[in-house]
Amino acid sequence: MVFLHGLFGSWQNLGTAVRTAADHYQVHALDLRNHGKSPHHERHDYAALAADVAHYIDQNIAQSCYVLGHSMGGKTAMQLALTRPELVDKLIVVDIAPRAYPPHHDEILHGLNQIQGQTFAGRRDADQALSQWVPELAVRSFLLKNLLLNEGTATWRMNLNTLSEQYPHIADWPASDNTYCGPVMFLKGANSDYIEAQDKDPVLSLFPAAQVKTIASTGHWPHAEKATVFNKLMLDFLAAQ
């Protein structure tokens, strides 16, 4: 089973689901390019991201597998299934649809760029500075997992320059004439607007066997907000014939 995280994250953001799946499957939790410990590259679009994952599967797994992706990782997983369907046995897409989204990370990107290169006495000071642009504590905590302080100077583990420049590609969705006919489950946070009613037809045109499950009282991170429910849905879907 392969896990793919979202924008500004790393595999650790899916840690609870990864550990749960590891009791049942051989798990490969990846850092996508320009994130975590993976290499940096000037290109960041879904064709490149999916090609990275396909190359990893070819080299390290050498057979089809289950794939779960959240947000940007969900778009990457969908692109992988559409371009290399022989590599994907089942697909789980977490709170994202196969469509372009309007830019909605401008303040976060601005704040991350403002923090980079500044000197702080500690992470608490960096958190306070970032709060000018990112008021939500949970979002700041998520972002600050990527913060490195080298003698007090802040840098980001993610490739912030490329992610800023390539953001239009991240928000976009590449048109495709392909379909993936294998089993697909979309998991939506009930309080999130990333998957909406008008997404049904585009989803089914690309993934005709898709189903959508909604997790109550959750937003864009249902795997963290209601881990027990999320993990049960994940395991039940994977175990079903």
N, C-alpha and C positions, 0 to 999 in steps of 0.2 A: 504494500500500500504506500502511495506517495502523497505527501502533504505539501501544499503550496500556500504560503502566507500572503498577506495583503501589503499595500503600500506603506512604506516607512517602518515595516516590521521585520521579523525574522521567523524562523521555524518555531522559536520558543513561544511565540504568541499563540500557537496552537497546541501548547504543551500538554494540557489535560487530555485533549482528544488523542494526541499522539501516544501518550502513555496508556490510555484505555485501549486503543487499537493494538498496541504492541503486545497485549496479553493474548491476542488472537491471530495476528498477522505479522509478517516481517515488514517492518516500517522503515521508510526512507523519508525523513523530514528535511526538506531542502531549503537553503537560503537562495532566493532568486538573485539573478545578476544585479549588481549595484546595491545589494542589501546584505546585512549580516557579515559573514566571513567569505562570501563569494566574490569573485573578481569584479572589478569595476570596468565598465565599457561605455563608450560614448553613445551607443545605440540602446534604446529602451522602448520597444514596441512588442506587440503580442506575437508577431511572427518570430521575432528573435527569442522571446521568452519561451515560447512553446518549443522552438528548435533546441534550446538549451536543455529542457526537460526531456525531450525525445532522445537527445544524445546521451543524457545521464541514464535513462532507462535502457537504451541499447547497450551501453558499456557496462552497467552495473547490475542490471536485473535480467535483461535478455529474454523477457517474456512479457505478456500483457499483465496488467495490474489494475488495482483499484486506485482511483485518483480523487482526492478531495482538495478543493481550493477555495479560499476565502477572498472575496473582493477582487483586487488585482490578480491574486492567485486563482480565483474562480474564473476570471476571463482567460487567464493563461491555460487553465485546465480545459475550458471549452474549446479554445483554439487547438490544443493538442488533440482532443477527441475528433475534431473536424478534419484535421490535416493528417493525423496518424492514428486512425481509429483502431488499427490492429494492436496498438499498445494499451488500450483502455478497455478493461472488462466492465467496469461500472464507474459512474461519475457522480460525485457529490459537489454541488455548487452552493456556496454559502453566501447568501445575501448580496447577490449581484445578478444582473440580467445581461443578455447579449445585445447591448445597445450603447450608444454614446451618451455620456452624461455631461451636463454643463459644468464648467469649472467650479469647484467648491472647496478647494484646499488652498486658496490664495493666502488667507491669513496665516495658516500653518506654515506654508512655504516661506512667507515673509519672516515670520518669527524664527524659524530654523536658520534662515540665512543671517538674521540679525545676531543670533547667539553665536554662530560660528566665528571663531577667532577671538572672542572676548575672554577675559580672565575672570575667574570666579574663585572664591574661597572654598566652595564645595558645591555639591549637587543641589542643596537647598537654595542657595543663591541663584543658581542657574534656573531652577524651577520658578522662583519668584520673578526673574527677568522674563522668562517665556510666558508667564501668565498675562502679560500685556497683550499678547496676540492670541493665546490659547487659554481662555478662562476655565475650561472644563478640566478638573483635576484628573479624572480618569484618562482623558486624552493626553494630558501632559505626562502622566506616569508612563503611558504606553510609549510616547515619543522619547522620553528621557532614558529609556532602556538602551537607546542607541548612542547616548552621549559618552564621549571619552574626554577625560580631563588629564591633559599632559602638562604637569607642573602648573595646574590651574587654568591652562588655555583650553578652551572648548573646541572640540572637533566632533564630527558625526561619523559613526561607523558606516552609515549609508553614503552613497555617492550623491550628495545633495546637489552639486552643480548639474549633473546629468539629469537627475530627476526633475529639477526645476525646468531645464531646457526641453526635456522630452515630455513634460506633463500633458500637452495636447494629445500625444499618442496614448498615454495612460488612460485619459478620460474617454478616448475614442473606442470604437469597436470596428474591426475590419469586416467589410462585407464578404459574404461567403455563399457559394452555390452548393456547398457540401452539406450533408446531413450525417448525424451520428445516431444510429438506430438502437444502440445499446441502452441498458437501464440507466436512467438519470434521475436524481433527486435534487431539487432545489430546496434549500432550507432558508426560510425568510424570518427575520425578526419582525414581530407584529407591529412594533413602534417605528420601524424603519421604512423609508420610502424608496429604497434601492430596487425593490421588486414591486411593481404595481399591476393593477388589473389589465392595463393595456399591453403589458409585456407577454401575455399568454400566447397570442398568435405568433409573435416572433420566436418565442421559445419553442413552440411546437413545430414551427417550420424547420428549425434546425435540429431539434431533439424530439422526434415524434413520440418517443416512449417516456417523455418526462412527466414527473409528478412534482407538485409543490406542497411542502409542509410548512406551516406557520408555527413558530414557537412564541407563546404568549408572553407578554411583559418583557420583551427583549428588544434591543435596537440592532445596530449593525454588527455587534459582536455576540451573537447568541451562544457561540461555543464557550465564551467566558462568563456570560451573564446567567445562563442556565445550563451548566455543564452536564448535569445528570440527565436532563431531558434530551439535550443535544446528542450525547453519547449513546443513549438508548436508540434514538432514531437512526443514528449512523450505523450501529451494529445490526439492528433489525433489517435495515435496507441491504446491507452487505451479505447478511446470512440468507436472505430470501431467495427462493428458486425463481 
